[in-house]
């Protein structure tokens, strides 16, 4: 019972990070390291900039005014 209760905050944190996209960089880095171990990784700032640019360029995402 105690171990199940200890998992609740961890599970909630994981869920929120996945839902908000906060974990996207970690997913990208793990994928990049798996598929190209010697390759250069984008910095978190570069990754987020590209992610934002791609989202704003996609007409299915809707209009963003600012």
Predicted model as a PDB file, atoms N, CA, C, CB and O in Angstrom, pLDDT in the B-factor column:
MODEL        1                                                                  
ATOM      1  N   UNK A   1       0.820  -1.201   0.000  1.00 69.00           N  
ATOM      2  CA  UNK A   1       0.000   0.000   0.000  1.00 69.00           C  
ATOM      3  C   UNK A   1       0.861   1.261   0.000  1.00 69.00           C  
ATOM      4  CB  UNK A   1      -0.932   0.000   1.206  1.00 69.00           C  
ATOM      5  O   UNK A   1       0.578   2.206  -0.737  1.00 69.00           O  
ATOM      6  N   UNK A   2       1.907   1.281   0.818  1.00 70.00           N  
ATOM      7  CA  UNK A   2       2.769   2.461   0.905  1.00 70.00           C  
ATOM      8  C   UNK A   2       3.494   2.707  -0.409  1.00 70.00           C  
ATOM      9  CB  UNK A   2       3.785   2.300   2.040  1.00 70.00           C  
ATOM     10  O   UNK A   2       3.665   3.854  -0.824  1.00 70.00           O  
ATOM     11  N   UNK A   3       3.922   1.625  -1.069  1.00 84.00           N  
ATOM     12  CA  UNK A   3       4.626   1.812  -2.340  1.00 84.00           C  
ATOM     13  C   UNK A   3       3.680   2.346  -3.419  1.00 84.00           C  
ATOM     14  CB  UNK A   3       5.259   0.486  -2.800  1.00 84.00           C  
ATOM     15  O   UNK A   3       4.094   3.115  -4.287  1.00 84.00           O  
ATOM     16  N   UNK A   4       2.423   1.940  -3.363  1.00 82.00           N  
ATOM     17  CA  UNK A   4       1.440   2.459  -4.315  1.00 82.00           C  
ATOM     18  C   UNK A   4       1.212   3.950  -4.085  1.00 82.00           C  
ATOM     19  CB  UNK A   4       0.107   1.690  -4.196  1.00 82.00           C  
ATOM     20  O   UNK A   4       1.085   4.717  -5.039  1.00 82.00           O  
ATOM     21  N   UNK A   5       1.162   4.353  -2.832  1.00 84.00           N  
ATOM     22  CA  UNK A   5       0.987   5.777  -2.523  1.00 84.00           C  
ATOM     23  C   UNK A   5       2.215   6.586  -2.913  1.00 84.00           C  
ATOM     24  CB  UNK A   5       0.694   5.966  -1.034  1.00 84.00           C  
ATOM     25  O   UNK A   5       2.096   7.749  -3.299  1.00 84.00           O  
ATOM     26  N   UNK A   6       3.377   5.988  -2.818  1.00 82.00           N  
ATOM     27  CA  UNK A   6       4.606   6.684  -3.194  1.00 82.00           C  
ATOM     28  C   UNK A   6       4.674   6.898  -4.701  1.00 82.00           C  
ATOM     29  CB  UNK A   6       5.832   5.899  -2.719  1.00 82.00           C  
ATOM     30  O   UNK A   6       5.317   7.839  -5.165  1.00 82.00           O  
ATOM     31  N   UNK A   7       4.021   6.041  -5.459  1.00 90.00           N  
ATOM     32  CA  UNK A   7       4.039   6.160  -6.922  1.00 90.00           C  
ATOM     33  C   UNK A   7       3.119   7.251  -7.432  1.00 90.00           C  
ATOM     34  CB  UNK A   7       3.652   4.848  -7.552  1.00 90.00           C  
ATOM     35  O   UNK A   7       3.321   7.749  -8.540  1.00 90.00           O  
ATOM     36  N   UNK A   8       2.129   7.631  -6.672  1.00 90.00           N  
ATOM     37  CA  UNK A   8       1.135   8.614  -7.132  1.00 90.00           C  
ATOM     38  C   UNK A   8       1.771   9.940  -7.539  1.00 90.00           C  
ATOM     39  CB  UNK A   8       0.104   8.861  -6.040  1.00 90.00           C  
ATOM     40  O   UNK A   8       1.491  10.416  -8.638  1.00 90.00           O  
ATOM     41  N   UNK A   9       2.613  10.560  -6.711  1.00 90.00           N  
ATOM     42  CA  UNK A   9       3.224  11.828  -7.141  1.00 90.00           C  
ATOM     43  C   UNK A   9       4.119  11.664  -8.376  1.00 90.00           C  
ATOM     44  CB  UNK A   9       4.040  12.422  -5.999  1.00 90.00           C  
ATOM     45  O   UNK A   9       4.133  12.526  -9.254  1.00 90.00           O  
ATOM     46  N   UNK A  10       4.854  10.567  -8.436  1.00 90.00           N  
ATOM     47  CA  UNK A  10       5.716  10.310  -9.594  1.00 90.00           C  
ATOM     48  C   UNK A  10       4.893  10.165 -10.858  1.00 90.00           C  
ATOM     49  CB  UNK A  10       6.559   9.052  -9.373  1.00 90.00           C  
ATOM     50  O   UNK A  10       5.234  10.726 -11.900  1.00 90.00           O  
ATOM     51  N   UNK A  11       3.805   9.411 -10.765  1.00 91.00           N  
ATOM     52  CA  UNK A  11       2.930   9.203 -11.912  1.00 91.00           C  
ATOM     53  C   UNK A  11       2.276  10.511 -12.330  1.00 91.00           C  
ATOM     54  CB  UNK A  11       1.863   8.154 -11.592  1.00 91.00           C  
ATOM     55  O   UNK A  11       2.178  10.798 -13.523  1.00 91.00           O  
ATOM     56  N   UNK A  12       1.832  11.297 -11.377  1.00 90.00           N  
ATOM     57  CA  UNK A  12       1.205  12.585 -11.685  1.00 90.00           C  
ATOM     58  C   UNK A  12       2.205  13.511 -12.365  1.00 90.00           C  
ATOM     59  CB  UNK A  12       0.652  13.244 -10.403  1.00 90.00           C  
ATOM     60  O   UNK A  12       1.857  14.196 -13.327  1.00 90.00           O  
ATOM     61  N   UNK A  13       3.439  13.541 -11.878  1.00 90.00           N  
ATOM     62  CA  UNK A  13       4.479  14.386 -12.483  1.00 90.00           C  
ATOM     63  C   UNK A  13       4.758  13.946 -13.911  1.00 90.00           C  
ATOM     64  CB  UNK A  13       5.777  14.337 -11.650  1.00 90.00           C  
ATOM     65  O   UNK A  13       4.870  14.780 -14.811  1.00 90.00           O  
ATOM     66  N   UNK A  14       4.872  12.629 -14.124  1.00 89.00           N  
ATOM     67  CA  UNK A  14       5.111  12.104 -15.475  1.00 89.00           C  
ATOM     68  C   UNK A  14       3.977  12.520 -16.402  1.00 89.00           C  
ATOM     69  CB  UNK A  14       5.248  10.559 -15.451  1.00 89.00           C  
ATOM     70  O   UNK A  14       4.221  12.987 -17.514  1.00 89.00           O  
ATOM     71  N   UNK A  15       2.734  12.353 -15.946  1.00 89.00           N  
ATOM     72  CA  UNK A  15       1.571  12.665 -16.756  1.00 89.00           C  
ATOM     73  C   UNK A  15       1.544  14.149 -17.140  1.00 89.00           C  
ATOM     74  CB  UNK A  15       0.294  12.288 -16.007  1.00 89.00           C  
ATOM     75  O   UNK A  15       1.306  14.490 -18.299  1.00 89.00           O  
ATOM     76  N   UNK A  16       1.784  15.007 -16.184  1.00 90.00           N  
ATOM     77  CA  UNK A  16       1.771  16.453 -16.457  1.00 90.00           C  
ATOM     78  C   UNK A  16       2.877  16.826 -17.439  1.00 90.00           C  
ATOM     79  CB  UNK A  16       1.935  17.256 -15.147  1.00 90.00           C  
ATOM     80  O   UNK A  16       2.641  17.617 -18.352  1.00 90.00           O  
ATOM     81  N   UNK A  17       4.077  16.274 -17.270  1.00 89.00           N  
ATOM     82  CA  UNK A  17       5.193  16.576 -18.179  1.00 89.00           C  
ATOM     83  C   UNK A  17       4.882  16.115 -19.600  1.00 89.00           C  
ATOM     84  CB  UNK A  17       6.488  15.908 -17.681  1.00 89.00           C  
ATOM     85  O   UNK A  17       5.197  16.816 -20.562  1.00 89.00           O  
ATOM     86  N   UNK A  18       4.264  14.937 -19.737  1.00 89.00           N  
ATOM     87  CA  UNK A  18       3.895  14.438 -21.061  1.00 89.00           C  
ATOM     88  C   UNK A  18       2.787  15.288 -21.677  1.00 89.00           C  
ATOM     89  CB  UNK A  18       3.450  12.974 -20.974  1.00 89.00           C  
ATOM     90  O   UNK A  18       2.831  15.616 -22.863  1.00 89.00           O  
ATOM     91  N   UNK A  19       1.815  15.634 -20.878  1.00 92.00           N  
ATOM     92  CA  UNK A  19       0.672  16.408 -21.352  1.00 92.00           C  
ATOM     93  C   UNK A  19       1.073  17.802 -21.816  1.00 92.00           C  
ATOM     94  CB  UNK A  19      -0.370  16.514 -20.262  1.00 92.00           C  
ATOM     95  O   UNK A  19       0.555  18.296 -22.818  1.00 92.00           O  
ATOM     96  N   UNK A  20       1.987  18.434 -21.097  1.00 86.00           N  
ATOM     97  CA  UNK A  20       2.387  19.799 -21.430  1.00 86.00           C  
ATOM     98  C   UNK A  20       3.511  19.875 -22.459  1.00 86.00           C  
ATOM     99  CB  UNK A  20       2.810  20.510 -20.187  1.00 86.00           C  
ATOM    100  O   UNK A  20       3.807  20.954 -22.971  1.00 86.00           O  
ATOM    101  N   UNK A  21       4.138  18.742 -22.766  1.00 86.00           N  
ATOM    102  CA  UNK A  21       5.233  18.746 -23.728  1.00 86.00           C  
ATOM    103  C   UNK A  21       6.580  19.040 -23.114  1.00 86.00           C  
ATOM    104  CB  UNK A  21       4.960  19.736 -24.791  1.00 86.00           C  
ATOM    105  O   UNK A  21       7.571  19.169 -23.832  1.00 86.00           O  
ATOM    106  N   UNK A  22       6.637  19.150 -21.799  1.00 89.00           N  
ATOM    107  CA  UNK A  22       7.895  19.451 -21.131  1.00 89.00           C  
ATOM    108  C   UNK A  22       8.928  18.349 -21.337  1.00 89.00           C  
ATOM    109  CB  UNK A  22       7.657  19.666 -19.652  1.00 89.00           C  
ATOM    110  O   UNK A  22      10.129  18.619 -21.319  1.00 89.00           O  
ATOM    111  N   UNK A  23       8.482  17.119 -21.529  1.00 93.00           N  
ATOM    112  CA  UNK A  23       9.387  15.982 -21.690  1.00 93.00           C  
ATOM    113  C   UNK A  23       9.822  15.787 -23.146  1.00 93.00           C  
ATOM    114  CB  UNK A  23       8.720  14.716 -21.180  1.00 93.00           C  
ATOM    115  O   UNK A  23      10.583  14.864 -23.435  1.00 93.00           O  
ATOM    116  N   UNK A  24       9.362  16.626 -24.055  1.00 94.00           N  
ATOM    117  CA  UNK A  24       9.658  16.442 -25.475  1.00 94.00           C  
ATOM    118  C   UNK A  24      11.156  16.477 -25.768  1.00 94.00           C  
ATOM    119  CB  UNK A  24       8.956  17.507 -26.289  1.00 94.00           C  
ATOM    120  O   UNK A  24      11.638  15.698 -26.590  1.00 94.00           O  
ATOM    121  N   UNK A  25      11.893  17.360 -25.115  1.00 95.00           N  
ATOM    122  CA  UNK A  25      13.331  17.444 -25.366  1.00 95.00           C  
ATOM    123  C   UNK A  25      14.033  16.164 -24.931  1.00 95.00           C  
ATOM    124  CB  UNK A  25      13.933  18.650 -24.638  1.00 95.00           C  
ATOM    125  O   UNK A  25      14.919  15.676 -25.631  1.00 95.00           O  
ATOM    126  N   UNK A  26      13.647  15.618 -23.782  1.00 94.00           N  
ATOM    127  CA  UNK A  26      14.264  14.374 -23.321  1.00 94.00           C  
ATOM    128  C   UNK A  26      13.976  13.235 -24.297  1.00 94.00           C  
ATOM    129  CB  UNK A  26      13.758  14.009 -21.913  1.00 94.00           C  
ATOM    130  O   UNK A  26      14.841  12.397 -24.549  1.00 94.00           O  
ATOM    131  N   UNK A  27      12.757  13.205 -24.847  1.00 95.00           N  
ATOM    132  CA  UNK A  27      12.415  12.187 -25.846  1.00 95.00           C  
ATOM    133  C   UNK A  27      13.267  12.375 -27.105  1.00 95.00           C  
ATOM    134  CB  UNK A  27      10.903  12.255 -26.201  1.00 95.00           C  
ATOM    135  O   UNK A  27      13.786  11.408 -27.663  1.00 95.00           O  
ATOM    136  N   UNK A  28      13.404  13.620 -27.541  1.00 95.00           N  
ATOM    137  CA  UNK A  28      14.229  13.913 -28.714  1.00 95.00           C  
ATOM    138  C   UNK A  28      15.673  13.475 -28.488  1.00 95.00           C  
ATOM    139  CB  UNK A  28      14.178  15.412 -29.046  1.00 95.00           C  
ATOM    140  O   UNK A  28      16.265  12.821 -29.347  1.00 95.00           O  
ATOM    141  N   UNK A  29      16.244  13.832 -27.338  1.00 95.00           N  
ATOM    142  CA  UNK A  29      17.642  13.517 -27.047  1.00 95.00           C  
ATOM    143  C   UNK A  29      17.866  12.012 -26.997  1.00 95.00           C  
ATOM    144  CB  UNK A  29      18.068  14.155 -25.723  1.00 95.00           C  
ATOM    145  O   UNK A  29      18.865  11.518 -27.519  1.00 95.00           O  
ATOM    146  N   UNK A  30      16.952  11.281 -26.378  1.00 95.00           N  
ATOM    147  CA  UNK A  30      17.083   9.819 -26.307  1.00 95.00           C  
ATOM    148  C   UNK A  30      17.003   9.212 -27.702  1.00 95.00           C  
ATOM    149  CB  UNK A  30      15.988   9.214 -25.399  1.00 95.00           C  
ATOM    150  O   UNK A  30      17.775   8.312 -28.033  1.00 95.00           O  
ATOM    151  N   UNK A  31      16.083   9.693 -28.511  1.00 96.00           N  
ATOM    152  CA  UNK A  31      15.933   9.196 -29.883  1.00 96.00           C  
ATOM    153  C   UNK A  31      17.184   9.495 -30.709  1.00 96.00           C  
ATOM    154  CB  UNK A  31      14.693   9.825 -30.551  1.00 96.00           C  
ATOM    155  O   UNK A  31      17.690   8.627 -31.421  1.00 96.00           O  
ATOM    156  N   UNK A  32      17.671  10.717 -30.608  1.00 95.00           N  
ATOM    157  CA  UNK A  32      18.855  11.113 -31.376  1.00 95.00           C  
ATOM    158  C   UNK A  32      20.077  10.298 -30.962  1.00 95.00           C  
ATOM    159  CB  UNK A  32      19.137  12.612 -31.192  1.00 95.00           C  
ATOM    160  O   UNK A  32      20.854   9.876 -31.818  1.00 95.00           O  
ATOM    161  N   UNK A  33      20.254  10.076 -29.680  1.00 95.00           N  
ATOM    162  CA  UNK A  33      21.401   9.280 -29.209  1.00 95.00           C  
ATOM    163  C   UNK A  33      21.305   7.831 -29.659  1.00 95.00           C  
ATOM    164  CB  UNK A  33      21.498   9.336 -27.685  1.00 95.00           C  
ATOM    165  O   UNK A  33      22.318   7.202 -29.964  1.00 95.00           O  
ATOM    166  N   UNK A  34      20.084   7.300 -29.700  1.00 95.00           N  
ATOM    167  CA  UNK A  34      19.888   5.918 -30.141  1.00 95.00           C  
ATOM    168  C   UNK A  34      20.200   5.755 -31.623  1.00 95.00           C  
ATOM    169  CB  UNK A  34      18.457   5.470 -29.861  1.00 95.00           C  
ATOM    170  O   UNK A  34      20.831   4.776 -32.021  1.00 95.00           O  
ATOM    171  N   UNK A  35      19.762   6.708 -32.439  1.00 95.00           N  
ATOM    172  CA  UNK A  35      19.875   6.574 -33.887  1.00 95.00           C  
ATOM    173  C   UNK A  35      21.151   7.171 -34.474  1.00 95.00           C  
ATOM    174  CB  UNK A  35      18.699   7.214 -34.530  1.00 95.00           C  
ATOM    175  O   UNK A  35      21.547   6.793 -35.577  1.00 95.00           O  
ATOM    176  N   UNK A  36      21.795   8.079 -33.779  1.00 94.00           N  
ATOM    177  CA  UNK A  36      23.042   8.672 -34.253  1.00 94.00           C  
ATOM    178  C   UNK A  36      23.910   9.019 -33.045  1.00 94.00           C  
ATOM    179  CB  UNK A  36      22.769   9.939 -35.127  1.00 94.00           C  
ATOM    180  O   UNK A  36      24.020  10.185 -32.668  1.00 94.00           O  
ATOM    181  N   UNK A  37      24.528   7.995 -32.440  1.00 91.00           N  
ATOM    182  CA  UNK A  37      25.274   8.204 -31.191  1.00 91.00           C  
ATOM    183  C   UNK A  37      26.371   9.264 -31.275  1.00 91.00           C  
ATOM    184  CB  UNK A  37      25.886   6.915 -30.763  1.00 91.00           C  
ATOM    185  O   UNK A  37      26.647   9.934 -30.279  1.00 91.00           O  
ATOM    186  N   UNK A  38      26.996   9.431 -32.427  1.00 91.00           N  
ATOM    187  CA  UNK A  38      28.071  10.403 -32.550  1.00 91.00           C  
ATOM    188  C   UNK A  38      27.606  11.770 -33.011  1.00 91.00           C  
ATOM    189  CB  UNK A  38      29.097   9.894 -33.491  1.00 91.00           C  
ATOM    190  O   UNK A  38      28.404  12.704 -33.085  1.00 91.00           O  
ATOM    191  N   UNK A  39      26.338  11.899 -33.319  1.00 93.00           N  
ATOM    192  CA  UNK A  39      25.822  13.153 -33.858  1.00 93.00           C  
ATOM    193  C   UNK A  39      25.657  14.226 -32.805  1.00 93.00           C  
ATOM    194  CB  UNK A  39      24.512  12.917 -34.531  1.00 93.00           C  
ATOM    195  O   UNK A  39      25.579  13.956 -31.607  1.00 93.00           O  
ATOM    196  N   UNK A  40      25.606  15.439 -33.289  1.00 94.00           N  
ATOM    197  CA  UNK A  40      25.420  16.580 -32.389  1.00 94.00           C  
ATOM    198  C   UNK A  40      23.940  16.736 -32.046  1.00 94.00           C  
ATOM    199  CB  UNK A  40      25.969  17.882 -33.030  1.00 94.00           C  
ATOM    200  O   UNK A  40      23.071  16.569 -32.901  1.00 94.00           O  
ATOM    201  N   UNK A  41      23.672  17.056 -30.798  1.00 95.00           N  
ATOM    202  CA  UNK A  41      22.302  17.315 -30.354  1.00 95.00           C  
ATOM    203  C   UNK A  41      22.020  18.809 -30.421  1.00 95.00           C  
ATOM    204  CB  UNK A  41      22.072  16.781 -28.916  1.00 95.00           C  
ATOM    205  O   UNK A  41      22.912  19.634 -30.222  1.00 95.00           O  
ATOM    206  N   UNK A  42      20.775  19.139 -30.701  1.00 95.00           N  
ATOM    207  CA  UNK A  42      20.363  20.528 -30.575  1.00 95.00           C  
ATOM    208  C   UNK A  42      20.359  20.891 -29.102  1.00 95.00           C  
ATOM    209  CB  UNK A  42      18.965  20.767 -31.216  1.00 95.00           C  
ATOM    210  O   UNK A  42      20.134  20.035 -28.247  1.00 95.00           O  
ATOM    211  N   UNK A  43      20.605  22.138 -28.810  1.00 96.00           N  
ATOM    212  CA  UNK A  43      20.435  22.575 -27.423  1.00 96.00           C  
ATOM    213  C   UNK A  43      18.935  22.614 -27.148  1.00 96.00           C  
ATOM    214  CB  UNK A  43      21.109  23.988 -27.162  1.00 96.00           C  
ATOM    215  O   UNK A  43      18.122  22.572 -28.072  1.00 96.00           O  
ATOM    216  N   UNK A  44      18.586  22.692 -25.889  1.00 95.00           N  
ATOM    217  CA  UNK A  44      17.157  22.749 -25.557  1.00 95.00           C  
ATOM    218  C   UNK A  44      16.516  23.984 -26.188  1.00 95.00           C  
ATOM    219  CB  UNK A  44      16.950  22.762 -24.021  1.00 95.00           C  
ATOM    220  O   UNK A  44      15.386  23.933 -26.672  1.00 95.00           O  
ATOM    221  N   UNK A  45      17.253  25.088 -26.173  1.00 96.00           N  
ATOM    222  CA  UNK A  45      16.726  26.329 -26.761  1.00 96.00           C  
ATOM    223  C   UNK A  45      16.482  26.167 -28.268  1.00 96.00           C  
ATOM    224  CB  UNK A  45      17.704  27.500 -26.507  1.00 96.00           C  
ATOM    225  O   UNK A  45      15.434  26.574 -28.770  1.00 96.00           O  
ATOM    226  N   UNK A  46      17.444  25.573 -28.992  1.00 97.00           N  
ATOM    227  CA  UNK A  46      17.276  25.341 -30.433  1.00 97.00           C  
ATOM    228  C   UNK A  46      16.108  24.396 -30.700  1.00 97.00           C  
ATOM    229  CB  UNK A  46      18.570  24.766 -31.042  1.00 97.00           C  
ATOM    230  O   UNK A  46      15.312  24.615 -31.614  1.00 97.00           O  
ATOM    231  N   UNK A  47      16.020  23.350 -29.893  1.00 96.00           N  
ATOM    232  CA  UNK A  47      14.937  22.386 -30.053  1.00 96.00           C  
ATOM    233  C   UNK A  47      13.578  23.060 -29.883  1.00 96.00           C  
ATOM    234  CB  UNK A  47      15.088  21.240 -29.046  1.00 96.00           C  
ATOM    235  O   UNK A  47      12.679  22.880 -30.705  1.00 96.00           O  
ATOM    236  N   UNK A  48      13.437  23.835 -28.813  1.00 94.00           N  
ATOM    237  CA  UNK A  48      12.156  24.496 -28.550  1.00 94.00           C  
ATOM    238  C   UNK A  48      11.828  25.519 -29.636  1.00 94.00           C  
ATOM    239  CB  UNK A  48      12.181  25.179 -27.177  1.00 94.00           C  
ATOM    240  O   UNK A  48      10.664  25.664 -30.011  1.00 94.00           O  
ATOM    241  N   UNK A  49      12.840  26.235 -30.149  1.00 96.00           N  
ATOM    242  CA  UNK A  49      12.600  27.203 -31.220  1.00 96.00           C  
ATOM    243  C   UNK A  49      12.081  26.504 -32.469  1.00 96.00           C  
ATOM    244  CB  UNK A  49      13.886  27.982 -31.543  1.00 96.00           C  
ATOM    245  O   UNK A  49      11.113  26.955 -33.082  1.00 96.00           O  
ATOM    246  N   UNK A  50      12.727  25.399 -32.848  1.00 95.00           N  
ATOM    247  CA  UNK A  50      12.279  24.646 -34.029  1.00 95.00           C  
ATOM    248  C   UNK A  50      10.891  24.053 -33.818  1.00 95.00           C  
ATOM    249  CB  UNK A  50      13.276  23.527 -34.359  1.00 95.00           C  
ATOM    250  O   UNK A  50      10.065  24.033 -34.731  1.00 95.00           O  
ATOM    251  N   UNK A  51      10.652  23.581 -32.625  1.00 91.00           N  
ATOM    252  CA  UNK A  51       9.345  23.002 -32.317  1.00 91.00           C  
ATOM    253  C   UNK A  51       8.249  24.062 -32.410  1.00 91.00           C  
ATOM    254  CB  UNK A  51       9.353  22.367 -30.914  1.00 91.00           C  
ATOM    255  O   UNK A  51       7.178  23.807 -32.960  1.00 91.00           O  
ATOM    256  N   UNK A  52       8.519  25.241 -31.877  1.00 89.00           N  
ATOM    257  CA  UNK A  52       7.557  26.335 -31.939  1.00 89.00           C  
ATOM    258  C   UNK A  52       7.340  26.790 -33.376  1.00 89.00           C  
ATOM    259  CB  UNK A  52       8.028  27.508 -31.082  1.00 89.00           C  
ATOM    260  O   UNK A  52       6.202  27.007 -33.792  1.00 89.00           O  
ATOM    261  N   UNK A  53       8.426  26.936 -34.141  1.00 89.00           N  
ATOM    262  CA  UNK A  53       8.304  27.340 -35.544  1.00 89.00           C  
ATOM    263  C   UNK A  53       7.475  26.340 -36.339  1.00 89.00           C  
ATOM    264  CB  UNK A  53       9.689  27.488 -36.178  1.00 89.00           C  
ATOM    265  O   UNK A  53       6.623  26.732 -37.137  1.00 89.00           O  
ATOM    266  N   UNK A  54       7.721  25.045 -36.124  1.00 88.00           N  
ATOM    267  CA  UNK A  54       6.973  24.008 -36.844  1.00 88.00           C  
ATOM    268  C   UNK A  54       5.497  24.040 -36.467  1.00 88.00           C  
ATOM    269  CB  UNK A  54       7.561  22.618 -36.552  1.00 88.00           C  
ATOM    270  O   UNK A  54       4.633  23.876 -37.328  1.00 88.00           O  
ATOM    271  N   UNK A  55       5.206  24.248 -35.193  1.00 85.00           N  
ATOM    272  CA  UNK A  55       3.819  24.301 -34.738  1.00 85.00           C  
ATOM    273  C   UNK A  55       3.094  25.504 -35.332  1.00 85.00           C  
ATOM    274  CB  UNK A  55       3.760  24.353 -33.207  1.00 85.00           C  
ATOM    275  O   UNK A  55       1.936  25.398 -35.736  1.00 85.00           O  
ATOM    276  N   UNK A  56       3.771  26.642 -35.386  1.00 84.00           N  
ATOM    277  CA  UNK A  56       3.141  27.853 -35.912  1.00 84.00           C  
ATOM    278  C   UNK A  56       2.994  27.812 -37.430  1.00 84.00           C  
ATOM    279  CB  UNK A  56       3.947  29.074 -35.508  1.00 84.00           C  
ATOM    280  O   UNK A  56       2.121  28.483 -37.981  1.00 84.00           O  
ATOM    281  N   UNK A  57       3.827  27.042 -38.106  1.00 84.00           N  
ATOM    282  CA  UNK A  57       3.736  26.925 -39.563  1.00 84.00           C  
ATOM    283  C   UNK A  57       2.638  25.960 -39.994  1.00 84.00           C  
ATOM    284  CB  UNK A  57       5.067  26.472 -40.134  1.00 84.00           C  
ATOM    285  O   UNK A  57       2.231  25.969 -41.155  1.00 84.00           O  
ATOM    286  N   UNK A  58       2.162  25.141 -39.087  1.00 78.00           N  
ATOM    287  CA  UNK A  58       1.150  24.134 -39.402  1.00 78.00           C  
ATOM    288  C   UNK A  58      -0.239  24.759 -39.329  1.00 78.00           C  
ATOM    289  CB  UNK A  58       1.254  22.928 -38.437  1.00 78.00           C  
ATOM    290  O   UNK A  58      -0.671  25.166 -38.251  1.00 78.00           O  
ATOM    291  N   UNK A  59      -0.943  24.842 -40.454  1.00 75.00           N  
ATOM    292  CA  UNK A  59      -2.261  25.482 -40.446  1.00 75.00           C  
ATOM    293  C   UNK A  59      -3.299  24.725 -39.609  1.00 75.00           C  
ATOM    294  CB  UNK A  59      -2.763  25.616 -41.861  1.00 75.00           C  
ATOM    295  O   UNK A  59      -4.316  25.305 -39.227  1.00 75.00           O  
ATOM    296  N   UNK A  60      -3.064  23.464 -39.324  1.00 76.00           N  
ATOM    297  CA  UNK A  60      -4.015  22.697 -38.509  1.00 76.00           C  
ATOM    298  C   UNK A  60      -3.966  23.111 -37.044  1.00 76.00           C  
ATOM    299  CB  UNK A  60      -3.730  21.203 -38.629  1.00 76.00           C  
ATOM    300  O   UNK A  60      -4.888  22.813 -36.286  1.00 76.00           O  
ATOM    301  N   UNK A  61      -2.901  23.793 -36.642  1.00 66.00           N  
ATOM    302  CA  UNK A  61      -2.763  24.205 -35.249  1.00 66.00           C  
ATOM    303  C   UNK A  61      -3.596  25.444 -34.937  1.00 66.00           C  
ATOM    304  CB  UNK A  61      -1.304  24.471 -34.928  1.00 66.00           C  
ATOM    305  O   UNK A  61      -3.804  25.764 -33.766  1.00 66.00           O  
ATOM    306  N   UNK A  62      -4.065  26.130 -35.940  1.00 63.00           N  
ATOM    307  CA  UNK A  62      -4.862  27.321 -35.704  1.00 63.00           C  
ATOM    308  C   UNK A  62      -4.017  28.581 -35.704  1.00 63.00           C  
ATOM    309  CB  UNK A  62      -5.598  27.201 -34.397  1.00 63.00           C  
ATOM    310  O   UNK A  62      -2.789  28.522 -35.776  1.00 63.00           O  
ATOM    311  N   UNK A  63      -4.666  29.683 -35.626  1.00 63.00           N  
ATOM    312  CA  UNK A  63      -4.016  30.988 -35.696  1.00 63.00           C  
ATOM    313  C   UNK A  63      -3.506  31.385 -34.321  1.00 63.00           C  
ATOM    314  CB  UNK A  63      -4.984  32.056 -36.242  1.00 63.00           C  
ATOM    315  O   UNK A  63      -4.207  31.236 -33.320  1.00 63.00           O  
ATOM    316  N   UNK A  64      -2.291  31.886 -34.282  1.00 61.00           N  
ATOM    317  CA  UNK A  64      -1.732  32.402 -33.039  1.00 61.00           C  
ATOM    318  C   UNK A  64      -1.352  33.855 -33.270  1.00 61.00           C  
ATOM    319  CB  UNK A  64      -0.497  31.559 -32.568  1.00 61.00           C  
ATOM    320  O   UNK A  64      -0.523  34.154 -34.129  1.00 61.00           O  
ATOM    321  N   UNK A  65      -1.936  34.732 -32.530  1.00 62.00           N  
ATOM    322  CA  UNK A  65      -1.732  36.153 -32.775  1.00 62.00           C  
ATOM    323  C   UNK A  65      -0.465  36.715 -32.134  1.00 62.00           C  
ATOM    324  CB  UNK A  65      -2.913  36.914 -32.278  1.00 62.00           C  
ATOM    325  O   UNK A  65       0.073  37.709 -32.622  1.00 62.00           O  
ATOM    326  N   UNK A  66       0.022  36.111 -31.063  1.00 58.00           N  
ATOM    327  CA  UNK A  66       1.189  36.689 -30.392  1.00 58.00           C  
ATOM    328  C   UNK A  66       2.031  35.648 -29.707  1.00 58.00           C  
ATOM    329  CB  UNK A  66       0.758  37.717 -29.389  1.00 58.00           C  
ATOM    330  O   UNK A  66       3.048  35.979 -29.098  1.00 58.00           O  
TER     331      UNK A  66                                                      
ENDMDL                                                                          
END                                                                             
